[in-house]
Amino acid sequence: MKTITDPESMSRECRDARRMGRRVGLVPTMGFLHQGHLSLVRRSRSECALTAASVFVNPTQFGPGEDFDRYPRDPDRDASLLEREGADLLFAPEAGSMYPPGHATHVEVAGLGEGLCGAFRPGHFRGVATVVAKLFNIVRPDAAYFGQKDAQQAALIRRMAADLNFGIDIVVGPTVREPDGLAMSSRNVRLSTEERRAAPALHAALTAARQAVERGTRSAAEIRELIRSRLEGTPHRLQYVEVVSASDLEPLARLQGDVLIALASHLGGTRLIDNIIVRLPGDEGKAGA
Ligand code: AMP
């Protein structure tokens, strides 16, 4: 595996691979890698001749007072995990080479970035869309791999790639979980023992919601209430729980079609997100997020 920090060298390396007719896959990450990230690397390796992973804690997607400084980092461990997984290229740029002085262009995906996490993290999705657009232009991959865990991000990137004619296949892999159901996240290491014990309650509440849907519940308000009540008496401070269409993230009053049930919660000083998709008949023609 080759590690590259300079955007121009990365572009050159990927261009050479494309010229040789190799299908290029990109897995963008913020590092401190876990099995969720590595599942995307594996998927890319199974579908592409060259797999590039990026590790970049993107400052522009963190708001003031968010955890940019505290975000866990371990570049050496990331490199050895990627090497072991068979990635071909690791792109690990410095912030200064991604955002040199004078950088003034941003990508805003209207609508999709405003609800759910966007309502609580102003500017976050603008930062995400901008850095992913830059990575797409640097690497020019044939396919890019994202996780369902960040469902809003995946929907937004899909929209951006279509709107800006990137011509990149956006592949969304399933959420990888710990044995107790907790969605893997780089931030999980920050949980205390007690918080870690409480963390799977999010997945348990989402699972209870899925079971309620299977038993016939179709009211979004009832689903939200069910999740709220399941988290009462736990250390979770629920930030939001929403029931939206999986394709366009529009809020639903009644469940139909592909439905995304998404939530965010604070546990101590750590913010966790999770979601599930339930598939019901009723909005044929809409693609899943
Ligand atoms: P991050 O490093 O958290 O920005 O995540 C990089 C990519 O890995 C994003 O596309 C995430 O959606 C994906 N990802 C993070 N956690 C998981 C997980 N538990 N399962 C699957 N994909 C994940």
py3Dmol code that shows the C-alpha trace and the ligand (Angstrom):
import py3Dmol

protein = """\
ATOM      1  CA  MET A   1       0.000   0.000   0.000  1.00  0.00           C
ATOM      2  CA  LYS A   2       1.232   3.437  -0.907  1.00  0.00           C
ATOM      3  CA  THR A   3       0.558   6.386   1.410  1.00  0.00           C
ATOM      4  CA  ILE A   4       0.165   9.760  -0.280  1.00  0.00           C
ATOM      5  CA  THR A   5      -0.343  13.117   1.410  1.00  0.00           C
ATOM      6  CA  ASP A   6      -0.178  15.492  -1.531  1.00  0.00           C
ATOM      7  CA  PRO A   7      -3.429  15.955  -3.546  1.00  0.00           C
ATOM      8  CA  GLU A   8      -1.567  16.345  -6.850  1.00  0.00           C
ATOM      9  CA  SER A   9       0.430  13.137  -6.398  1.00  0.00           C
ATOM     10  CA  MET A  10      -2.813  11.363  -5.447  1.00  0.00           C
ATOM     11  CA  SER A  11      -4.501  12.625  -8.634  1.00  0.00           C
ATOM     12  CA  ARG A  12      -1.558  11.469 -10.742  1.00  0.00           C
ATOM     13  CA  GLU A  13      -1.467   8.017  -9.166  1.00  0.00           C
ATOM     14  CA  CYS A  14      -5.220   7.507  -9.698  1.00  0.00           C
ATOM     15  CA  ARG A  15      -5.092   8.864 -13.243  1.00  0.00           C
ATOM     16  CA  ASP A  16      -2.366   6.352 -14.123  1.00  0.00           C
ATOM     17  CA  ALA A  17      -4.492   3.513 -12.739  1.00  0.00           C
ATOM     18  CA  ARG A  18      -7.534   4.660 -14.720  1.00  0.00           C
ATOM     19  CA  ARG A  19      -5.444   4.910 -17.893  1.00  0.00           C
ATOM     20  CA  MET A  20      -4.503   1.281 -17.444  1.00  0.00           C
ATOM     21  CA  GLY A  21      -8.228   0.533 -17.418  1.00  0.00           C
ATOM     22  CA  ARG A  22      -8.391  -0.246 -13.704  1.00  0.00           C
ATOM     23  CA  ARG A  23     -11.693   0.439 -11.946  1.00  0.00           C
ATOM     24  CA  VAL A  24     -10.963   2.775  -9.043  1.00  0.00           C
ATOM     25  CA  GLY A  25     -12.910   2.632  -5.757  1.00  0.00           C
ATOM     26  CA  LEU A  26     -12.731   5.304  -3.056  1.00  0.00           C
ATOM     27  CA  VAL A  27     -13.561   4.893   0.643  1.00  0.00           C
ATOM     28  CA  PRO A  28     -13.570   8.319   2.348  1.00  0.00           C
ATOM     29  CA  THR A  29     -13.069   8.205   6.134  1.00  0.00           C
ATOM     30  CA  MET A  30     -12.001  10.332   9.075  1.00  0.00           C
ATOM     31  CA  GLY A  31      -9.786   7.537  10.367  1.00  0.00           C
ATOM     32  CA  PHE A  32      -9.612   5.727  13.712  1.00  0.00           C
ATOM     33  CA  LEU A  33     -10.790   2.829  11.621  1.00  0.00           C
ATOM     34  CA  HIS A  34     -13.073   0.008  12.710  1.00  0.00           C
ATOM     35  CA  GLN A  35     -14.882  -2.894  11.030  1.00  0.00           C
ATOM     36  CA  GLY A  36     -17.523  -0.516   9.604  1.00  0.00           C
ATOM     37  CA  HIS A  37     -14.877   1.293   7.571  1.00  0.00           C
ATOM     38  CA  LEU A  38     -13.096  -1.949   6.712  1.00  0.00           C
ATOM     39  CA  SER A  39     -16.325  -3.512   5.406  1.00  0.00           C
ATOM     40  CA  LEU A  40     -16.404  -0.688   2.839  1.00  0.00           C
ATOM     41  CA  VAL A  41     -12.774  -1.333   1.893  1.00  0.00           C
ATOM     42  CA  ARG A  42     -13.616  -5.014   1.388  1.00  0.00           C
ATOM     43  CA  ARG A  43     -16.626  -4.113  -0.749  1.00  0.00           C
ATOM     44  CA  SER A  44     -14.499  -1.807  -2.878  1.00  0.00           C
ATOM     45  CA  ARG A  45     -11.826  -4.476  -3.261  1.00  0.00           C
ATOM     46  CA  SER A  46     -14.433  -6.960  -4.445  1.00  0.00           C
ATOM     47  CA  GLU A  47     -15.724  -4.543  -7.091  1.00  0.00           C
ATOM     48  CA  CYS A  48     -12.675  -2.484  -8.120  1.00  0.00           C
ATOM     49  CA  ALA A  49      -9.131  -3.181  -9.315  1.00  0.00           C
ATOM     50  CA  LEU A  50      -7.701  -0.361  -7.212  1.00  0.00           C
ATOM     51  CA  THR A  51      -9.006   0.680  -3.798  1.00  0.00           C
ATOM     52  CA  ALA A  52      -8.072   4.042  -2.332  1.00  0.00           C
ATOM     53  CA  ALA A  53      -9.037   4.987   1.212  1.00  0.00           C
ATOM     54  CA  SER A  54      -8.774   8.515   2.511  1.00  0.00           C
ATOM     55  CA  VAL A  55      -8.168   9.417   6.132  1.00  0.00           C
ATOM     56  CA  PHE A  56      -8.834  13.081   6.783  1.00  0.00           C
ATOM     57  CA  VAL A  57     -10.452  14.641   9.836  1.00  0.00           C
ATOM     58  CA  ASN A  58     -12.139  17.386   7.882  1.00  0.00           C
ATOM     59  CA  PRO A  59     -12.164  20.589   9.935  1.00  0.00           C
ATOM     60  CA  THR A  60     -14.943  22.247   7.903  1.00  0.00           C
ATOM     61  CA  GLN A  61     -17.579  19.708   8.968  1.00  0.00           C
ATOM     62  CA  PHE A  62     -17.121  20.437  12.669  1.00  0.00           C
ATOM     63  CA  GLY A  63     -18.941  23.396  14.188  1.00  0.00           C
ATOM     64  CA  PRO A  64     -17.508  25.639  16.877  1.00  0.00           C
ATOM     65  CA  GLY A  65     -17.656  23.765  20.186  1.00  0.00           C
ATOM     66  CA  GLU A  66     -17.840  20.365  18.442  1.00  0.00           C
ATOM     67  CA  ASP A  67     -15.210  17.677  18.927  1.00  0.00           C
ATOM     68  CA  PHE A  68     -12.676  18.380  16.148  1.00  0.00           C
ATOM     69  CA  ASP A  69      -9.790  18.570  18.639  1.00  0.00           C
ATOM     70  CA  ARG A  70     -10.989  15.559  20.605  1.00  0.00           C
ATOM     71  CA  TYR A  71     -11.781  13.405  17.546  1.00  0.00           C
ATOM     72  CA  PRO A  72      -9.832  10.133  18.018  1.00  0.00           C
ATOM     73  CA  ARG A  73      -6.813   9.761  15.766  1.00  0.00           C
ATOM     74  CA  ASP A  74      -4.277   6.939  15.245  1.00  0.00           C
ATOM     75  CA  PRO A  75      -2.679   7.264  11.802  1.00  0.00           C
ATOM     76  CA  ASP A  76      -0.227   4.375  12.239  1.00  0.00           C
ATOM     77  CA  ARG A  77      -2.923   1.938  13.289  1.00  0.00           C
ATOM     78  CA  ASP A  78      -5.158   3.133  10.413  1.00  0.00           C
ATOM     79  CA  ALA A  79      -2.354   2.531   7.918  1.00  0.00           C
ATOM     80  CA  SER A  80      -1.680  -0.995   9.169  1.00  0.00           C
ATOM     81  CA  LEU A  81      -5.402  -1.897   9.187  1.00  0.00           C
ATOM     82  CA  LEU A  82      -5.774  -0.653   5.605  1.00  0.00           C
ATOM     83  CA  GLU A  83      -2.631  -2.455   4.515  1.00  0.00           C
ATOM     84  CA  ARG A  84      -3.895  -5.692   6.078  1.00  0.00           C
ATOM     85  CA  GLU A  85      -7.257  -5.241   4.354  1.00  0.00           C
ATOM     86  CA  GLY A  86      -5.513  -4.939   0.997  1.00  0.00           C
ATOM     87  CA  ALA A  87      -6.135  -1.266   0.198  1.00  0.00           C
ATOM     88  CA  ASP A  88      -3.824  -0.044  -2.568  1.00  0.00           C
ATOM     89  CA  LEU A  89      -3.619   3.653  -1.729  1.00  0.00           C
ATOM     90  CA  LEU A  90      -4.009   5.631   1.460  1.00  0.00           C
ATOM     91  CA  PHE A  91      -4.624   9.327   0.942  1.00  0.00           C
ATOM     92  CA  ALA A  92      -3.893  11.220   4.165  1.00  0.00           C
ATOM     93  CA  PRO A  93      -3.648  14.917   3.343  1.00  0.00           C
ATOM     94  CA  GLU A  94      -2.878  17.776   5.714  1.00  0.00           C
ATOM     95  CA  ALA A  95      -5.652  20.330   6.245  1.00  0.00           C
ATOM     96  CA  GLY A  96      -3.418  22.983   4.680  1.00  0.00           C
ATOM     97  CA  SER A  97      -3.190  21.127   1.369  1.00  0.00           C
ATOM     98  CA  MET A  98      -6.954  20.537   1.207  1.00  0.00           C
ATOM     99  CA  TYR A  99      -7.796  24.095   2.238  1.00  0.00           C
ATOM    100  CA  PRO A 100      -4.886  26.312   1.197  1.00  0.00           C
ATOM    101  CA  PRO A 101      -5.115  30.022   1.961  1.00  0.00           C
ATOM    102  CA  GLY A 102      -7.773  31.616  -0.234  1.00  0.00           C
ATOM    103  CA  HIS A 103      -9.954  28.502  -0.484  1.00  0.00           C
ATOM    104  CA  ALA A 104     -13.420  29.967  -1.026  1.00  0.00           C
ATOM    105  CA  THR A 105     -15.668  27.391  -2.705  1.00  0.00           C
ATOM    106  CA  HIS A 106     -18.248  25.291  -0.892  1.00  0.00           C
ATOM    107  CA  VAL A 107     -20.877  22.791  -1.948  1.00  0.00           C
ATOM    108  CA  GLU A 108     -24.355  23.117  -0.467  1.00  0.00           C
ATOM    109  CA  VAL A 109     -26.965  20.409  -1.096  1.00  0.00           C
ATOM    110  CA  ALA A 110     -30.191  22.274  -0.402  1.00  0.00           C
ATOM    111  CA  GLY A 111     -32.944  20.544   1.542  1.00  0.00           C
ATOM    112  CA  LEU A 112     -31.297  17.201   2.255  1.00  0.00           C
ATOM    113  CA  GLY A 113     -28.752  18.761   4.612  1.00  0.00           C
ATOM    114  CA  GLU A 114     -31.258  20.765   6.634  1.00  0.00           C
ATOM    115  CA  GLY A 115     -33.293  18.246   8.672  1.00  0.00           C
ATOM    116  CA  LEU A 116     -32.204  15.435  11.004  1.00  0.00           C
ATOM    117  CA  CYS A 117     -28.559  16.017  12.053  1.00  0.00           C
ATOM    118  CA  GLY A 118     -28.411  19.146   9.873  1.00  0.00           C
ATOM    119  CA  ALA A 119     -30.874  20.927  12.161  1.00  0.00           C
ATOM    120  CA  PHE A 120     -28.447  20.546  15.076  1.00  0.00           C
ATOM    121  CA  ARG A 121     -25.141  20.839  13.236  1.00  0.00           C
ATOM    122  CA  PRO A 122     -25.338  23.979  11.096  1.00  0.00           C
ATOM    123  CA  GLY A 123     -22.737  23.912   8.309  1.00  0.00           C
ATOM    124  CA  HIS A 124     -21.882  20.249   8.927  1.00  0.00           C
ATOM    125  CA  PHE A 125     -23.245  18.894   5.653  1.00  0.00           C
ATOM    126  CA  ARG A 126     -21.820  21.803   3.677  1.00  0.00           C
ATOM    127  CA  GLY A 127     -18.421  20.740   5.040  1.00  0.00           C
ATOM    128  CA  VAL A 128     -19.128  17.096   4.196  1.00  0.00           C
ATOM    129  CA  ALA A 129     -20.339  17.821   0.642  1.00  0.00           C
ATOM    130  CA  THR A 130     -17.375  20.117   0.008  1.00  0.00           C
ATOM    131  CA  VAL A 131     -14.709  17.679   1.168  1.00  0.00           C
ATOM    132  CA  VAL A 132     -16.314  14.728  -0.620  1.00  0.00           C
ATOM    133  CA  ALA A 133     -16.557  16.762  -3.846  1.00  0.00           C
ATOM    134  CA  LYS A 134     -12.869  17.613  -3.486  1.00  0.00           C
ATOM    135  CA  LEU A 135     -11.961  13.955  -2.861  1.00  0.00           C
ATOM    136  CA  PHE A 136     -14.058  12.944  -5.894  1.00  0.00           C
ATOM    137  CA  ASN A 137     -12.149  15.431  -8.055  1.00  0.00           C
ATOM    138  CA  ILE A 138      -8.745  14.418  -6.695  1.00  0.00           C
ATOM    139  CA  VAL A 139      -9.320  10.654  -7.079  1.00  0.00           C
ATOM    140  CA  ARG A 140     -11.970  10.598  -9.863  1.00  0.00           C
ATOM    141  CA  PRO A 141     -13.110   7.162  -8.698  1.00  0.00           C
ATOM    142  CA  ASP A 142     -15.491   4.932 -10.648  1.00  0.00           C
ATOM    143  CA  ALA A 143     -17.258   4.055  -7.389  1.00  0.00           C
ATOM    144  CA  ALA A 144     -17.312   5.549  -3.891  1.00  0.00           C
ATOM    145  CA  TYR A 145     -18.337   3.646  -0.759  1.00  0.00           C
ATOM    146  CA  PHE A 146     -20.316   5.032   2.175  1.00  0.00           C
ATOM    147  CA  GLY A 147     -22.007   3.514   5.224  1.00  0.00           C
ATOM    148  CA  GLN A 148     -25.732   3.367   5.974  1.00  0.00           C
ATOM    149  CA  LYS A 149     -24.873   4.372   9.540  1.00  0.00           C
ATOM    150  CA  ASP A 150     -24.612   7.956   8.231  1.00  0.00           C
ATOM    151  CA  ALA A 151     -27.860   7.718   6.261  1.00  0.00           C
ATOM    152  CA  GLN A 152     -28.318  11.449   5.756  1.00  0.00           C
ATOM    153  CA  GLN A 153     -24.751  11.807   4.515  1.00  0.00           C
ATOM    154  CA  ALA A 154     -25.260   8.919   2.067  1.00  0.00           C
ATOM    155  CA  ALA A 155     -28.484  10.449   0.700  1.00  0.00           C
ATOM    156  CA  LEU A 156     -26.824  13.837   0.345  1.00  0.00           C
ATOM    157  CA  ILE A 157     -23.749  12.473  -1.449  1.00  0.00           C
ATOM    158  CA  ARG A 158     -25.970  10.501  -3.807  1.00  0.00           C
ATOM    159  CA  ARG A 159     -27.852  13.708  -4.627  1.00  0.00           C
ATOM    160  CA  MET A 160     -24.662  15.730  -5.042  1.00  0.00           C
ATOM    161  CA  ALA A 161     -23.047  13.121  -7.303  1.00  0.00           C
ATOM    162  CA  ALA A 162     -26.147  13.120  -9.532  1.00  0.00           C
ATOM    163  CA  ASP A 163     -26.638  16.904  -9.510  1.00  0.00           C
ATOM    164  CA  LEU A 164     -22.989  17.689 -10.289  1.00  0.00           C
ATOM    165  CA  ASN A 165     -22.654  14.901 -12.894  1.00  0.00           C
ATOM    166  CA  PHE A 166     -19.737  13.241 -11.154  1.00  0.00           C
ATOM    167  CA  GLY A 167     -20.486   9.976 -12.962  1.00  0.00           C
ATOM    168  CA  ILE A 168     -19.482   7.993  -9.861  1.00  0.00           C
ATOM    169  CA  ASP A 169     -21.410   4.965  -8.586  1.00  0.00           C
ATOM    170  CA  ILE A 170     -22.380   5.715  -4.992  1.00  0.00           C
ATOM    171  CA  VAL A 171     -22.454   2.439  -3.060  1.00  0.00           C
ATOM    172  CA  VAL A 172     -23.960   2.345   0.435  1.00  0.00           C
ATOM    173  CA  GLY A 173     -22.971  -0.575   2.685  1.00  0.00           C
ATOM    174  CA  PRO A 174     -24.944  -1.806   5.712  1.00  0.00           C
ATOM    175  CA  THR A 175     -24.244  -0.583   9.250  1.00  0.00           C
ATOM    176  CA  VAL A 176     -21.720  -2.807  11.007  1.00  0.00           C
ATOM    177  CA  ARG A 177     -22.559  -3.339  14.680  1.00  0.00           C
ATOM    178  CA  GLU A 178     -20.944  -4.642  17.832  1.00  0.00           C
ATOM    179  CA  PRO A 179     -22.367  -7.993  19.048  1.00  0.00           C
ATOM    180  CA  ASP A 180     -24.695  -6.085  21.437  1.00  0.00           C
ATOM    181  CA  GLY A 181     -26.124  -3.996  18.597  1.00  0.00           C
ATOM    182  CA  LEU A 182     -24.200  -0.742  19.079  1.00  0.00           C
ATOM    183  CA  ALA A 183     -23.339   0.754  15.683  1.00  0.00           C
ATOM    184  CA  MET A 184     -19.561   0.894  15.332  1.00  0.00           C
ATOM    185  CA  SER A 185     -18.217   4.418  15.466  1.00  0.00           C
ATOM    186  CA  SER A 186     -14.794   5.966  15.970  1.00  0.00           C
ATOM    187  CA  ARG A 187     -16.345   7.969  18.808  1.00  0.00           C
ATOM    188  CA  ASN A 188     -17.335   4.841  20.795  1.00  0.00           C
ATOM    189  CA  VAL A 189     -13.863   4.733  22.413  1.00  0.00           C
ATOM    190  CA  ARG A 190     -14.765   7.910  24.261  1.00  0.00           C
ATOM    191  CA  LEU A 191     -17.629   6.207  26.138  1.00  0.00           C
ATOM    192  CA  SER A 192     -17.044   5.430  29.812  1.00  0.00           C
ATOM    193  CA  THR A 193     -17.715   1.859  30.969  1.00  0.00           C
ATOM    194  CA  GLU A 194     -21.152   2.883  32.181  1.00  0.00           C
ATOM    195  CA  GLU A 195     -21.961   4.799  28.979  1.00  0.00           C
ATOM    196  CA  ARG A 196     -20.757   1.892  26.868  1.00  0.00           C
ATOM    197  CA  ARG A 197     -23.151  -0.360  28.777  1.00  0.00           C
ATOM    198  CA  ALA A 198     -26.041   2.026  28.051  1.00  0.00           C
ATOM    199  CA  ALA A 199     -25.128   2.683  24.412  1.00  0.00           C
ATOM    200  CA  PRO A 200     -26.886  -0.351  22.800  1.00  0.00           C
ATOM    201  CA  ALA A 201     -30.233   0.997  24.071  1.00  0.00           C
ATOM    202  CA  LEU A 202     -30.361   3.025  20.837  1.00  0.00           C
ATOM    203  CA  HIS A 203     -30.326  -0.070  18.672  1.00  0.00           C
ATOM    204  CA  ALA A 204     -32.711  -1.832  21.056  1.00  0.00           C
ATOM    205  CA  ALA A 205     -35.184   1.078  20.720  1.00  0.00           C
ATOM    206  CA  LEU A 206     -34.889   1.027  16.924  1.00  0.00           C
ATOM    207  CA  THR A 207     -35.419  -2.731  16.936  1.00  0.00           C
ATOM    208  CA  ALA A 208     -38.547  -2.297  19.075  1.00  0.00           C
ATOM    209  CA  ALA A 209     -39.744   0.258  16.505  1.00  0.00           C
ATOM    210  CA  ARG A 210     -39.163  -2.222  13.677  1.00  0.00           C
ATOM    211  CA  GLN A 211     -41.171  -4.840  15.567  1.00  0.00           C
ATOM    212  CA  ALA A 212     -44.011  -2.356  16.094  1.00  0.00           C
ATOM    213  CA  VAL A 213     -44.057  -1.668  12.348  1.00  0.00           C
ATOM    214  CA  GLU A 214     -44.114  -5.415  11.679  1.00  0.00           C
ATOM    215  CA  ARG A 215     -47.114  -5.678  13.999  1.00  0.00           C
ATOM    216  CA  GLY A 216     -48.897  -3.030  11.939  1.00  0.00           C
ATOM    217  CA  THR A 217     -48.068   0.391  13.448  1.00  0.00           C
ATOM    218  CA  ARG A 218     -48.075   3.011  10.689  1.00  0.00           C
ATOM    219  CA  SER A 219     -48.183   6.244  12.688  1.00  0.00           C
ATOM    220  CA  ALA A 220     -44.841   8.093  12.722  1.00  0.00           C
ATOM    221  CA  ALA A 221     -45.836   9.846  15.967  1.00  0.00           C
ATOM    222  CA  GLU A 222     -46.395   6.471  17.648  1.00  0.00           C
ATOM    223  CA  ILE A 223     -43.008   5.220  16.451  1.00  0.00           C
ATOM    224  CA  ARG A 224     -41.258   8.342  17.740  1.00  0.00           C
ATOM    225  CA  GLU A 225     -43.052   8.033  21.068  1.00  0.00           C
ATOM    226  CA  LEU A 226     -42.158   4.358  21.346  1.00  0.00           C
ATOM    227  CA  ILE A 227     -38.456   5.164  20.866  1.00  0.00           C
ATOM    228  CA  ARG A 228     -38.583   8.071  23.319  1.00  0.00           C
ATOM    229  CA  SER A 229     -40.225   5.887  25.958  1.00  0.00           C
ATOM    230  CA  ARG A 230     -37.691   3.075  25.441  1.00  0.00           C
ATOM    231  CA  LEU A 231     -34.876   5.528  26.200  1.00  0.00           C
ATOM    232  CA  GLU A 232     -36.492   6.993  29.301  1.00  0.00           C
ATOM    233  CA  GLY A 233     -34.654   5.993  32.451  1.00  0.00           C
ATOM    234  CA  THR A 234     -31.415   5.408  30.508  1.00  0.00           C
ATOM    235  CA  PRO A 235     -28.511   7.886  30.503  1.00  0.00           C
ATOM    236  CA  HIS A 236     -29.356   8.814  26.876  1.00  0.00           C
ATOM    237  CA  ARG A 237     -30.300  12.411  26.128  1.00  0.00           C
ATOM    238  CA  LEU A 238     -32.176  11.978  22.871  1.00  0.00           C
ATOM    239  CA  GLN A 239     -31.507  14.884  20.503  1.00  0.00           C
ATOM    240  CA  TYR A 240     -34.013  13.851  17.855  1.00  0.00           C
ATOM    241  CA  VAL A 241     -35.884  10.876  16.507  1.00  0.00           C
ATOM    242  CA  GLU A 242     -37.385  11.269  13.035  1.00  0.00           C
ATOM    243  CA  VAL A 243     -39.399   9.135  10.655  1.00  0.00           C
ATOM    244  CA  VAL A 244     -38.663  10.137   7.052  1.00  0.00           C
ATOM    245  CA  SER A 245     -38.739   8.798   3.512  1.00  0.00           C
ATOM    246  CA  ALA A 246     -35.436   6.961   2.941  1.00  0.00           C
ATOM    247  CA  SER A 247     -34.981   8.419  -0.531  1.00  0.00           C
ATOM    248  CA  ASP A 248     -35.565  12.146  -0.007  1.00  0.00           C
ATOM    249  CA  LEU A 249     -35.554  12.398   3.817  1.00  0.00           C
ATOM    250  CA  GLU A 250     -38.979  14.109   3.791  1.00  0.00           C
ATOM    251  CA  PRO A 251     -40.818  13.695   7.110  1.00  0.00           C
ATOM    252  CA  LEU A 252     -43.658  11.164   7.029  1.00  0.00           C
ATOM    253  CA  ALA A 253     -46.847  11.227   9.102  1.00  0.00           C
ATOM    254  CA  ARG A 254     -47.713   7.663   8.079  1.00  0.00           C
ATOM    255  CA  LEU A 255     -45.170   4.992   7.240  1.00  0.00           C
ATOM    256  CA  GLN A 256     -45.097   3.874   3.623  1.00  0.00           C
ATOM    257  CA  GLY A 257     -42.447   2.852   1.128  1.00  0.00           C
ATOM    258  CA  ASP A 258     -38.833   2.791   2.272  1.00  0.00           C
ATOM    259  CA  VAL A 259     -38.821   4.483   5.655  1.00  0.00           C
ATOM    260  CA  LEU A 260     -35.776   5.726   7.542  1.00  0.00           C
ATOM    261  CA  ILE A 261     -36.107   5.897  11.318  1.00  0.00           C
ATOM    262  CA  ALA A 262     -33.133   7.957  12.472  1.00  0.00           C
ATOM    263  CA  LEU A 263     -32.003   9.331  15.802  1.00  0.00           C
ATOM    264  CA  ALA A 264     -29.177  11.114  17.573  1.00  0.00           C
ATOM    265  CA  SER A 265     -28.434  10.966  21.267  1.00  0.00           C
ATOM    266  CA  HIS A 266     -25.911  12.389  23.696  1.00  0.00           C
ATOM    267  CA  LEU A 267     -24.358   9.971  26.124  1.00  0.00           C
ATOM    268  CA  GLY A 268     -22.123  11.925  28.489  1.00  0.00           C
ATOM    269  CA  GLY A 269     -19.965  14.054  26.217  1.00  0.00           C
ATOM    270  CA  THR A 270     -20.371  11.816  23.163  1.00  0.00           C
ATOM    271  CA  ARG A 271     -22.956  12.221  20.417  1.00  0.00           C
ATOM    272  CA  LEU A 272     -24.123   8.962  18.838  1.00  0.00           C
ATOM    273  CA  ILE A 273     -26.337   8.435  15.783  1.00  0.00           C
ATOM    274  CA  ASP A 274     -28.135   5.362  14.525  1.00  0.00           C
ATOM    275  CA  ASN A 275     -30.935   4.436  12.152  1.00  0.00           C
ATOM    276  CA  ILE A 276     -32.839   1.607  10.531  1.00  0.00           C
ATOM    277  CA  ILE A 277     -34.713   1.310   7.256  1.00  0.00           C
ATOM    278  CA  VAL A 278     -38.066  -0.451   7.158  1.00  0.00           C
ATOM    279  CA  ARG A 279     -39.457  -1.386   3.782  1.00  0.00           C
ATOM    280  CA  LEU A 280     -43.199  -1.182   3.286  1.00  0.00           C
ATOM    281  CA  PRO A 281     -45.315  -1.132   0.172  1.00  0.00           C
ATOM    282  CA  GLY A 282     -46.488   2.273  -0.911  1.00  0.00           C
ATOM    283  CA  ASP A 283     -44.072   4.555  -2.733  1.00  0.00           C
ATOM    284  CA  GLU A 284     -43.016   2.574  -5.761  1.00  0.00           C
ATOM    285  CA  GLY A 285     -40.494   4.312  -7.950  1.00  0.00           C
ATOM    286  CA  LYS A 286     -38.547   5.959  -5.133  1.00  0.00           C
ATOM    287  CA  ALA A 287     -35.005   4.591  -4.758  1.00  0.00           C
ATOM    288  CA  GLY A 288     -33.769   3.628  -1.299  1.00  0.00           C
ATOM    289  CA  ALA A 289     -31.139   5.862   0.308  1.00  0.00           C
TER     290      ALA A 289
END
"""
ligand_1 = """\
23
AMP
P -16.301 8.348 9.339
O -14.859 7.973 9.449
O -17.060 8.187 10.607
O -16.499 9.679 8.659
O -16.944 7.269 8.370
C -16.408 7.002 7.104
C -17.349 6.116 6.345
O -17.545 4.897 7.057
C -18.733 6.758 6.174
O -19.238 6.448 4.887
C -19.528 6.091 7.257
O -20.916 6.032 6.975
C -18.924 4.697 7.261
N -19.183 4.062 8.542
C -18.919 4.569 9.783
N -19.360 3.705 10.727
C -19.907 2.656 10.083
C -20.537 1.454 10.508
N -20.698 1.153 11.788
N -20.993 0.601 9.557
C -20.845 0.885 8.244
N -20.259 2.003 7.781
C -19.795 2.883 8.684
"""
view = py3Dmol.view(width=600, height=400)
view.addModel(protein, "pdb")
view.setStyle({"model": 0}, {"cartoon": {"style": "trace"}})
view.addModel(ligand_1, "xyz")
view.setStyle({"model": 1}, {"stick": {}})
view.zoomTo()
view.show()
